[in-house]
Amino acid sequence: MPVFNYFLSYIVGFLIFFLVGVLILGISGLKQYYHDLFFIPKLGYMLFSQNYPPLSFQFFYPYYLPFLIVFSNILFIAYALLKRELKNIASYLFIFLLGLSYFISIFARADLRFISYDISNINFFLWPLFVSTFMVMDFTIQKSKIITQKILVFFILLVQILPFFNYKNFVLKNFQIKNIINFINLPKYSDSFWLSKEQQNVVNFIKNNTSKNDYIYVFNDESLYYYLTQRNNPTKYYLAILTEPTVTQRSVIDRLKKYRPKYIVYHSSYWSNKIDEIPQSARLYMINSWLLKNYRHSTKIGSTTLLF
């Protein structure tokens, strides 16, 4: 079979399931935000919410990629079987099972909220690119086909599996099929099922004391509050860490003046409120000074301080 046909079949299969994921994204987004057709910006709240658990990224398509990768491999294997290219089935079936085991390992993990572990997910999302690249090599360099296949398996093991594979979660019983089922099903259970009591109280307080036209500003990097409360962010930054440069801090202050937030989520011990051991108030001293000058009242919900 020509190289192009193999490569094309894999790409087409991947695109089909990618589009299905995007379609699910669109349907679920419109279902939840039927009153607001511009629901896509709200995905930013989840994208930049550092402690938002992966299984609740229902509307953010990259978390569908493991499914797309698995199904696109199934489609390619079926296509190769129909074309009676049986001599290559064993190697691709092995690669598929390897990817599937890694996929199961990812869903068994509970520590994906930390960015160091999220790197493993990024690597896994690049898996189709690696497979496609070596697939082309496999069929263009026929004389070294066996060597190329060995390189492919070794490369996947070295770059993706060994550094990040959580074998304990894969072997032990803490992996549950219901987690995947809950992730796929629409609608899933509440977005707030994983919140601490304090965080839920903060969300309820903001919802009860603001309208959907009001603004809030999250100063402590818990940007998940923008999404969970469905309140507007007066700035274009969802993580306070991104506002560190002086020029950027000034632009944030200008936005805060123009679109004055009703509440400021100022501090929370639940989130460390420190980045590289530097307090947020010291790192973002200009914004912090403006907030303390213009918001003289405060209330506490557990360890969380809100300014108003």
Secondary structure, DSSP 8 states (H G I E B T S, - for coil): --HHHHHHHHHHHHHHHHHHHHHHHHHHHHHHTTT-S--GGGHHHHHT-TT--GGG-TT-GGGGHHHHHHHHHHHHHHHHHHTT-GGGHHHHHHHHHHHHHHHHHHHH-S-TTSHHHHHHHHHHHTHHHHHHHHHHHHHHSGGGHHHHHHHHHHHHIIIIITTT--HHHHHSTT--HHHHHHHHSSS-S-TTTT--HHHHHHHHHHHHH--TT-BEEESSS-THHHHHHT-B-SSS-SSGGGG-SHHHHHHHHHHHHHS--SEEEEE-SSS--EETTEEHHHHTHHHHHHHHHH---EEEETTEEEE-
